[in-house]
Amino acid sequence: MDCDLLIKGGFIVDGTGKPGFRGDLAVKGGKIAAVRPAAAENGAGGWNGAAEIDAAGLTVCPGFIDIHSHADWILPLPEHREILAPLLEQGITTVIGGNCGYSPAPFAPASPHLPLIESGSEFLSERPLAISWDSMDSFLKVLEQNGVALNVAMLSGHGTLRVSLLGKEHAYPGGSEMAALKRLATASFTEGSFGLSLGLGYEPGIFTDLLELEALARCVREHDRILTVHPKALSRLSGAYPLKPLDEPHNLKALREIITLAEKTGVRLQISHLIFVGRKSWPTCGRALEMIGEAASRGVDIAFDSFPYLCGNTTIYVVYPTWFLKNIAQNFRSRLARLRFKLEAKLITSLLGFGLEDIQVLWGGRPELEKYNGLFFGEIARDLGLSVMDAYLKISETSRGKTLCLLHKYSGDANDDSAYRSVLAHPLCLIETDTILTTRGVQNPASFGAFPRVIQRFCREQELLSLEEAVAKMTGRSAGRFGIKDRGILAEGCWADITVFDYNEIKDNTTVQNLEAKPSGIKHVLINGAAVVREGRIIPGRPAGRVLRCG
């Protein structure tokens, strides 16, 4: 039998979690035609490939699925394949966009608030998008017409929907406005969106009433979609809640709120990037995982995801309390507001074991701030001749919140990563990058090495996970969780999204000093049967991805 490509003699890890085996895989018409254990007597199982890959000594697995990506803000650009090359080169074949409440679609028709969406999402994009769409369907059609370098599935961002309808208004919507919000969400689901994302740590999500969230969660449940949630707080103390003596840790309070939301509505809940910010937040990890496990035992459809680094990208505004954010331009000019913020920030950071000096600038947000790309705020403060606190306020105000940062001490440090290890080893944990990848500034290391790092560090070096378990967390279980059909596993009839790597060589080469190092060990990457990476480098050619629609 003839096929387009025969991958011979590799160690096949099929994405289901089942034990791997040495075998052959045939690709025909963009799909997997056969997966068979290798046998000396029949060679490649009777298949003849127009092209062949000798995978002896290599591992063959499904292409990695990044379930929490922000690449959707880059995909509409003509040069997106070059910008997103690091994702392909680490073995990613599918991304799920629209996370943290931010998505490039849908908008209310003829919305007068598009400038607010564009300015609020500027940190996610390479440059302002030439928006020619409003609905989810029209956005996906633009991607289909232009071509996409990776497979892409979309979530609808609550923040985008809400701002397009209500602008900067944070109050609970009236009946007609709430109905309009649900109509927008419903239309996006019928047009192919896989679910709704909430960014409760950012504007407008951080101000959103629980009644609104409950109504939207019921809407998601009615359409059998998934609700992904960036929680309101990721540390034991947060500006998202009032400071009260002997209060429940804020990250556990935020977790309890969204678990209650899922329990009341029956929605399928995915907790985005479960992390614990600051040394004194790390001990809350055990209780957080207990809460998730207890919810699952009560029948809540719950899971979570995380990235394999002790740092993550976010905006410079993330540390500001809600009262400061509500009138931020005015508060930057107010001596009283600045003093209040300084006192609160000093108290919170001292009680967290995390300081502003643990924040590294990725992109300054304005040309005059570009010289600080890659520097920590302690270094920036010395250059400005200011305290770290005043330097942070100055950069925040100058960039108008556009500075992109890398926060460290997420769930551990070089001396103690036990909290993160507990998160990653949990059976309900899936893998993501959560990276914001552009050509501006320096990049989050997850852009380059997230998936290789899981295999290198947590399989080969630490033996925390078996290879089969790790691959399942990065492929088959991710596809199943979001309802992506015929991808994420190596089985006959599935699309041929395939990553081939050397288990002994695969390595994340990034460091704090070199955030943009390419990984080692990725040999071949195929998307829909087309070769897109060879020997770790992207192959010039047409985009091979597809736009995926739910249902």
C-alpha positions in Angstrom: 0.0 0.0 0.0 1.2 3.5 -0.9 1.3 6.5 1.4 2.6 10.0 1.3 5.0 9.6 4.2 6.3 6.6 6.3 7.8 7.2 9.7 9.8 4.1 10.4 11.1 2.4 13.5 10.3 5.2 16.1 9.2 4.8 19.7 5.5 5.7 19.4 3.9 7.5 22.3 0.3 7.9 21.1 -1.0 10.6 23.4 -3.5 8.4 25.3 -1.2 7.6 28.2 -0.8 4.0 27.2 2.7 2.4 27.1 4.8 3.4 24.1 6.1 0.9 21.6 8.5 0.7 18.7 6.6 1.0 15.4 5.8 2.6 12.1 3.3 5.3 11.2 1.9 6.0 7.7 0.5 9.3 6.6 -1.8 9.7 3.6 -3.9 12.7 2.6 -3.0 14.7 5.7 -4.2 12.0 8.0 -2.8 9.0 9.8 -3.4 5.9 7.6 -1.9 3.4 10.0 0.0 3.0 13.3 1.6 -0.5 13.7 4.1 -2.1 16.0 7.4 -2.8 14.2 7.9 -6.4 13.3 11.0 -7.8 11.6 9.0 -10.1 9.3 6.9 -7.5 7.7 9.1 -4.4 7.9 6.8 -1.3 7.6 3.6 -3.3 7.7 3.3 -3.4 3.9 3.3 0.4 3.5 5.4 2.1 0.8 6.1 5.8 1.5 6.7 8.4 -1.2 8.9 9.9 1.5 10.3 8.3 4.6 11.6 9.4 8.0 14.0 7.0 9.7 12.9 7.4 13.3 15.1 4.8 14.8 16.2 6.0 18.2 13.6 8.8 18.2 10.2 9.3 19.8 7.2 9.9 17.7 4.2 11.6 19.4 1.2 13.8 18.6 2.0 17.5 18.0 1.9 19.4 21.2 -1.3 21.4 21.9 -0.9 24.8 23.7 -4.3 25.1 25.4 -3.5 28.6 26.7 -2.1 30.7 24.0 -2.2 34.4 23.0 -1.1 33.7 19.4 -4.5 34.6 18.1 -3.5 38.3 18.2 -0.6 37.5 15.8 -2.3 35.0 13.4 -4.1 37.7 11.4 -0.7 39.2 10.4 0.9 38.3 7.0 4.2 37.6 8.8 2.7 35.5 11.6 4.5 32.3 10.5 7.9 34.0 11.1 6.8 35.6 14.4 5.4 32.3 15.7 8.2 30.1 14.5 9.5 29.4 18.1 6.2 27.7 18.8 6.5 25.4 15.8 10.2 24.8 16.6 9.3 23.4 20.0 6.8 21.0 18.6 3.5 22.8 19.0 1.0 22.1 16.2 -2.2 23.5 17.7 -3.0 26.6 19.8 -6.1 27.6 21.7 -6.6 31.3 21.6 -8.9 33.9 23.2 -7.6 33.4 26.7 -7.8 35.5 29.9 -10.8 37.4 28.6 -9.0 38.8 25.6 -9.9 37.7 22.1 -9.8 39.5 18.7 -13.5 38.6 18.2 -16.4 38.8 18.6 -17.5 42.4 18.8 -20.9 43.9 19.1 -21.8 45.0 15.5 -20.8 48.6 14.8 -19.4 48.9 18.3 -18.1 52.4 19.1 -15.7 50.9 21.6 -13.2 49.2 19.3 -10.5 51.8 20.2 -10.8 50.7 23.9 -10.3 47.0 22.8 -7.4 47.9 20.6 -5.6 49.9 23.3 -6.4 47.4 26.0 -5.0 44.5 23.9 -1.9 46.3 22.5 0.4 44.4 24.8 -0.7 41.1 23.1 -0.2 42.2 19.5 2.7 43.0 17.3 0.9 46.1 16.1 -2.7 47.3 15.8 -4.8 44.8 13.7 -6.5 45.9 10.5 -9.9 44.7 11.9 -12.3 43.8 9.1 -14.5 41.5 11.1 -16.9 41.6 14.1 -18.4 38.1 14.6 -16.4 35.0 15.5 -17.4 33.6 12.1 -16.0 36.5 10.1 -12.8 36.4 12.1 -12.3 32.7 11.5 -13.0 33.2 7.8 -10.2 35.9 7.6 -7.8 33.4 9.1 -9.0 30.7 6.7 -8.5 33.0 3.7 -5.1 34.1 4.8 -3.9 30.7 6.0 -2.6 29.8 9.4 0.8 28.4 10.4 -0.7 26.3 13.2 -4.1 24.8 13.9 -6.1 27.3 15.9 -9.2 26.9 18.1 -10.8 29.9 19.6 -12.4 30.9 22.8 -14.5 34.0 23.1 -13.1 36.6 25.5 -15.5 38.0 28.1 -13.6 41.2 28.3 -13.8 41.7 24.5 -17.5 41.0 24.4 -18.2 43.2 27.4 -16.1 46.2 26.3 -17.5 46.1 22.8 -21.0 46.4 24.3 -20.5 48.6 27.4 -17.2 50.3 27.0 -15.6 51.3 30.3 -18.8 50.8 32.3 -18.1 48.3 35.1 -21.5 48.1 36.8 -23.7 45.1 36.5 -25.6 45.4 33.2 -29.3 45.9 33.1 -31.6 43.2 31.7 -31.4 44.2 28.1 -27.6 44.6 28.2 -27.2 41.3 29.9 -29.3 39.7 27.2 -27.2 41.3 24.5 -24.0 40.0 26.1 -25.4 36.5 26.2 -26.6 36.8 22.6 -23.1 37.7 21.5 -21.6 34.7 23.4 -24.2 32.4 22.0 -23.7 33.5 18.4 -19.9 32.9 18.8 -20.6 29.4 20.0 -22.8 28.6 17.0 -20.0 30.0 14.8 -17.3 27.7 16.2 -16.0 29.1 19.4 -15.0 26.4 21.9 -16.0 28.3 25.0 -15.7 31.5 27.0 -12.7 32.9 28.8 -12.7 35.1 31.9 -9.8 37.3 32.8 -10.8 38.1 36.4 -7.3 39.5 37.2 -7.7 42.2 34.6 -10.1 45.0 33.6 -13.0 44.5 33.1 -13.1 41.0 34.6 -11.7 42.1 38.0 -14.8 44.4 38.4 -17.4 42.0 37.1 -20.2 41.1 39.5 -20.7 37.4 40.3 -24.3 37.6 39.1 -23.0 38.4 35.6 -20.5 35.6 35.7 -23.2 33.1 36.8 -25.5 34.1 33.9 -22.6 33.7 31.4 -21.5 30.4 32.9 -25.1 29.1 32.5 -25.0 30.2 28.9 -21.7 28.3 28.3 -23.2 25.2 30.0 -26.3 25.4 27.8 -24.1 25.2 24.7 -21.9 22.5 26.1 -18.8 24.6 25.9 -15.9 25.1 28.3 -15.3 28.1 30.7 -11.7 29.0 31.2 -10.9 31.3 34.1 -7.8 33.4 35.0 -8.6 33.7 38.7 -9.0 37.1 40.5 -6.0 36.4 42.7 -2.9 34.2 42.3 -1.2 35.0 45.6 -2.2 34.8 49.3 -2.6 38.6 49.4 -3.8 40.6 46.4 -5.1 44.0 45.6 -8.2 42.4 44.2 -9.6 42.0 47.7 -9.8 44.2 50.8 -7.0 43.5 53.3 -8.5 42.0 56.4 -6.8 40.4 59.4 -7.0 36.6 59.6 -8.7 36.5 56.2 -8.6 33.4 54.0 -5.7 33.6 51.6 -6.9 35.6 48.6 -5.8 33.1 46.0 -7.9 30.4 47.8 -10.8 32.8 48.1 -10.6 33.4 44.3 -10.4 29.6 43.7 -13.4 29.0 46.0 -15.4 31.6 44.1 -14.9 30.0 40.7 -15.4 26.5 42.0 -18.7 27.6 43.5 -19.6 29.2 40.2 -19.0 25.9 38.4 -20.9 23.9 41.0 -23.9 26.2 40.8 -24.1 26.3 37.0 -22.7 22.8 36.0 -20.3 24.4 33.6 -17.1 22.7 32.5 -14.4 24.7 34.3 -10.7 25.0 33.3 -8.6 27.0 35.7 -6.0 28.9 33.7 -2.3 28.8 34.8 -2.6 27.6 38.4 0.3 29.4 40.0 1.3 30.7 43.5 3.0 34.1 43.4 5.6 34.8 46.1 7.4 32.6 48.6 4.7 32.9 51.2 2.0 31.9 48.8 3.7 28.5 48.0 2.4 26.8 51.1 -1.2 27.4 49.9 -0.6 25.0 47.0 -1.5 21.9 48.9 -4.9 23.4 50.0 -5.6 24.6 46.5 -5.1 21.2 45.0 -7.2 19.7 47.8 -10.0 22.1 47.0 -9.8 21.1 43.3 -9.8 17.4 44.2 -12.7 17.8 46.5 -14.7 19.6 43.9 -14.0 16.9 41.4 -15.1 14.2 43.9 -18.4 16.1 44.2 -18.9 15.9 40.5 -17.7 19.3 39.4 -16.2 19.0 35.9 -12.9 20.7 36.7 -9.3 20.7 35.5 -6.4 23.2 35.3 -3.3 24.0 33.4 0.2 25.4 34.1 3.4 26.3 32.4 6.7 24.6 33.4 8.5 27.8 34.5 8.8 29.7 37.8 8.0 32.9 36.0 5.3 34.2 33.7 4.4 37.1 31.5 1.8 39.7 32.4 1.2 43.5 32.2 2.8 46.0 34.5 -0.7 46.9 35.9 -1.2 43.5 37.4 0.1 44.6 40.9 -2.2 47.6 41.2 -5.3 47.2 43.5 -8.8 47.6 42.1 -9.3 51.0 43.7 -6.2 52.4 41.9 -7.2 50.9 38.6 -10.6 52.4 38.5 -9.2 56.0 38.1 -5.6 55.1 37.2 -4.7 58.2 35.2 -6.0 60.4 38.1 -4.3 58.3 40.7 -0.9 58.5 39.1 -1.1 62.3 39.6 -2.5 62.1 43.1 0.2 62.2 45.9 -2.3 60.8 48.3 -3.2 57.9 46.0 0.4 57.2 45.3 1.2 57.1 49.0 -1.7 54.8 49.7 -0.5 52.4 46.9 3.1 52.4 48.2 2.0 51.6 51.7 -0.3 48.8 50.5 2.3 47.4 48.1 5.0 47.4 50.7 2.7 45.5 53.1 1.5 43.0 50.5 4.9 42.3 49.0 6.6 41.9 52.5 3.8 39.4 53.4 4.2 37.6 50.1 7.9 37.0 50.0 7.8 38.7 46.6 8.9 42.2 45.6 8.8 44.6 42.7 12.5 43.8 42.3 11.5 40.3 41.2 9.8 41.7 38.1 11.7 41.7 34.8 10.7 44.0 31.9 10.2 42.1 28.6 9.0 45.1 26.6 9.0 48.7 27.7 5.9 49.7 25.8 7.3 53.0 24.5 10.5 53.7 22.5 12.2 55.6 25.4 11.7 52.6 27.7 13.1 50.0 25.3 16.5 50.3 26.9 15.1 48.5 30.0 14.1 45.4 28.0 15.4 42.4 29.9 16.2 44.3 33.1 14.8 43.8 36.6 13.2 46.7 38.4 16.1 46.9 40.9 18.4 47.6 37.9 15.9 50.1 36.4 15.6 51.9 39.7 19.4 52.4 40.0 19.5 53.8 36.4 16.7 56.2 37.2 18.1 57.2 40.6 14.7 56.2 42.3 13.4 53.7 44.7 12.1 50.5 43.2 8.6 51.6 44.1 8.9 55.0 42.4 10.6 53.4 39.4 7.7 51.0 39.0 5.2 53.9 39.2 7.1 56.0 36.7 7.4 53.2 34.1 3.7 52.3 34.6 2.6 55.8 34.1 5.0 56.6 31.2 3.9 53.4 29.3 0.2 53.8 30.2 0.2 50.2 31.3 1.7 48.8 28.0 4.9 47.6 29.6 5.1 43.8 29.5 6.8 42.1 32.4 8.0 38.7 33.5 7.2 38.0 37.1 9.4 35.5 39.0 8.9 33.4 42.1 5.9 31.7 40.6 5.3 28.5 42.6 9.0 28.2 43.5 12.5 29.3 42.9 15.9 27.6 42.1 16.1 26.2 45.6 12.5 25.0 46.1 10.1 24.1 43.3 8.1 21.6 45.4 4.9 23.6 44.9 5.2 23.6 41.1 6.1 19.9 41.1 2.9 19.1 43.0 0.9 21.1 40.4 2.5 19.4 37.4 2.2 15.9 38.8 -1.5 16.3 39.6 -3.7 14.1 37.3 -5.9 17.1 36.4 -3.0 19.3 35.2 -2.5 20.0 31.5 0.4 22.0 29.9 0.4 25.4 28.3 2.7 28.2 27.5 0.6 31.4 28.3 3.2 33.2 26.3 2.8 36.6 24.6 5.1 36.2 21.5 5.9 39.2 19.4 9.1 40.6 17.8 9.2 43.5 20.4 11.5 43.4 23.3 12.7 40.1 24.7 10.4 37.1 24.9 9.0 34.8 27.6 11.1 31.6 27.7 7.9 29.6 27.3 7.8 30.8 23.7 10.9 28.6 23.0 11.1 25.7 25.4 7.9 25.0 27.4 7.1 21.6 26.0 10.7 20.3 25.6 11.3 21.4 29.2 8.5 19.2 30.5 10.1 16.1 28.9 13.7 17.1 29.7 13.3 18.2 33.3 10.3 16.4 34.7 10.6 13.1 32.7 14.2 12.5 32.0 16.0 14.3 34.8 13.6 14.2 37.8 11.4 11.2 36.8 8.3 13.0 38.1 6.3 11.9 35.1 6.6 9.0 32.8 7.1 10.0 29.2 3.6 8.6 28.3 2.0 10.6 31.1 3.8 13.8 30.1 2.8 13.4 26.4 -0.8 12.8 27.3 -0.9 16.0 29.3 0.4 17.9 26.3 -1.7 16.3 23.6 -4.5 13.8 23.9 -6.0 15.0 27.2 -5.8 18.6 26.1 -7.7 17.8 22.9 -10.3 15.9 24.8 -10.7 18.5 27.5 -11.6 21.2 24.9 -13.5 19.0 22.5 -11.0 19.0 19.7 -11.8 16.0 17.5 -9.4 13.8 15.6 -6.3 15.4 17.0 -4.0 14.9 19.9 -3.5 11.2 19.5 -1.8 9.0 17.0 -4.5 6.8 15.6 -5.8 5.8 12.2 -8.1 8.5 10.8 -6.7 11.3 13.0 -5.0 14.3 11.4 -1.3 13.9 11.1 -0.1 16.5 13.6 3.2 14.8 14.7 6.3 15.8 16.6 9.4 13.6 16.4 12.2 14.2 19.0 15.3 12.7 20.5 14.4 11.8 24.1 18.1 11.9 25.1 18.7 15.3 23.5 15.5 17.2 24.0 16.2 20.3 26.2 15.0 23.7 27.0 18.1 26.0 26.6 16.6 29.2 28.0 18.0 31.0 31.1 17.1 34.2 33.0 20.0 35.8 31.1 19.1 34.2 27.7 15.3 34.1 27.5 15.3 33.3 23.7 17.4 30.2 23.3 16.1 27.6 20.8 15.5 24.1 22.3 17.5 21.0 21.4 16.2 17.6 20.3 13.2 18.5 18.1 13.8 16.7 14.8 10.6 16.9 12.8 7.2 18.5 13.1 4.2 17.8 10.8 0.9 19.7 10.7 -1.9 18.0 8.8 0.7 15.8 7.2 2.9 18.6 5.9 6.4 19.0 7.2 6.9 22.3 8.9 10.1 21.8 11.0 13.2 19.8 10.1 16.1 19.3 12.6 14.6 22.0 14.9 14.3 24.7 12.3 11.2 25.9 10.5 10.9 25.0 6.8 10.0 27.8 4.4 6.7 27.2 2.8 2.9 27.7 2.9 1.1 27.7 6.2 0.0 24.2 7.0 -2.5 24.8 9.8 -6.3 24.7 9.9 -8.9 26.8 11.6 -10.8 24.5 13.9 -14.5 25.1 14.8 -16.3 23.5 17.7 -19.2 21.3 16.6 
